[in-house]
Amino acid sequence: MYQLGHYGLALLVYAPVGAALVRESHVVAAYLGGAVMVGTATFPDCDHRLPFVSHRGPTHSVPFALLFGAVFGAGGSALGPVLGPVIEVDPAAFGFAIGTLSVVTHLLGDVLTPMGIRPLWPLSRRSYSLGLTTAKNPVANYALFALGVFATAATLLGMGVFG
């Protein structure tokens, strides 16, 4: 998928997570998590700019998702004294969960395309693909974005955030 499609998937996947956080009165964490999800939605595509790293190689795998989560978890832990009281959840666990979920969501978007992904790299070179649409398909990218915006808006409306 392209950038817009990944943003939409991030919103779509995060909507129920954000809703659960709001239900538990962790509103700041909910908004922060959503911002991080959208802000990092395309990070695995950094491989376009990395020498000797193939596109949809290591950065499009479960081990990378866990590594990314670990980095965000470490950041949450380091910021814990400042961040913890504001978000009212364990910053290290929250960082790990949101970082990992962000990359996994990106993988979900790319598995829709014929090129697919190799999620078990380096243990397996097997590629997985649903082959539903090409990454550059503007209709698919706009549809995913619209679906994500709709899911987020519906969640917020259903929770009475807008009134």
N, C-alpha and C positions, 0 to 999 in steps of 0.2 A: 504494500500500500504506500501511498504518498503521504506527505505530512498531514494534510487535512483528514484523511482517513484514520491515521493513527491518533490524532487529537480526538476524533469522534469515538473511537474504540476506548480510549482512556476514560472519557466521560461516561460512556455506557457501562464499562466494567466497574468504575468507581461509584456510580450512583447508589447502589445498595450498600456499599461500605460506608459512604458518607452519611447515608440515612441512618444506619445503625449507630454511628458515632453521635449523630444529633440526638437520636432517641435516648442515648445514654448521657446526654447533656455535655458532650465533648464537642461543642460547636466549633471552637477555634481549631481543634485537631481535624475536624471534618473539612473545613475550608483549606487548611494548610495541606492536608493530604491530597485534596483535589488539585490544588495549584501545583504540587510536586508531580502528580501523575501527568498532568497536561504538559508541564514544563520539561519533563524527561521522556515524553512519549516517543520521541524520535532518536533518543540517545544511541540505541544499538546501531543506527546507521552511521555512526562516527567511523565505521570501518571503511567508508568511502574515502576518508582522508588519511587512513593509516597505511603506511607502506608495508608490503608483505602480508597483509591481512585481506583475505578474500571477502567479498560482500556476502552476507548471510553465512558467514563462517562462525568463528568463535564468539562474536558478539551477539549471535542469534541462537544461543544455547541456554539450557537450564543451568549449567555451571556458571555462566556469565550472569544470569539473573540472580543467582545466590551470591556471587561476588559483589554485584552492584548493591544488593540488599545489605550485605555485610559492611560495605563502605558507608551506606546511609545509616546503618545501625551504629557504626562507630562515630559518625558525625552526631547522631542523636545522643549518644552516650557522652560525648565531649561537651555538647550544648545542654546536657541534662539539667544542671543547676539553674540555667536561665529558662530553657524551653519547657521543662517538666511542669512547673507550676502554671504555665500559660496554657498548655495543651491538655493538662490533667490526665495524661496517659504516660506509660513508660516510654520515654523518648527513644531509647535504644531499640526496643521491640517495634515501636511504631515506624522508626526509620527503616529497619530491616524489612518489615512487611510492605511498606509503600514502595521502597526501592525494588524489591523482588517483584511485586505485583506490576510495577511499571514495565519492566522488561518482559515479563510473561504476557502482558497485554500486547506489547509490540509483536511478540512471536505469534500471537493469535491472529493479528492482522496479516502478517506475512504468510501464514500457513494457508490463507485463503487463495493465494496466487499459485499459478502453475510452477513457479520456481521453487516454492516451498522453503522449508528450513531444515536444518540438521540439529534438532534440539538436544541430542545426546552426545554431541561432539564433546570431548575427543574419544569417547568410548565407542561411538559408532558413527560411520559416515553416511548412514541411511538418511535419506531425505523424506520428509513428510509434506504432503500438499493435498489440499482439497480441490484445487484447480477451479475455483468458482469464478474468478475474475482476474484480469491482469492488474498489476500494481498501478499502472498508469491510467486505468479506466476512470475518467472523471465522474461518471454516474455513480460508480461504486464508492469512490472517495467522498463525494458530496452526500451520498445516502448514509454512509457510516457517520459522517459528521452530524448530519441532521438527526439521525437516530440517537447519537450521544447527547446532543443538545436537548432533544425532546425528553429523553430519559432523565436527564438532570433537572430540567424544568418541571417535569411531572413529579419527580421525587420531592423537590422543594415546595411545589404547590400542595402536594398531598400532606406535607408536614406542616403546612401553614406558615412557612417562612416568609411568604409575600403578603401576609395579612390575615 
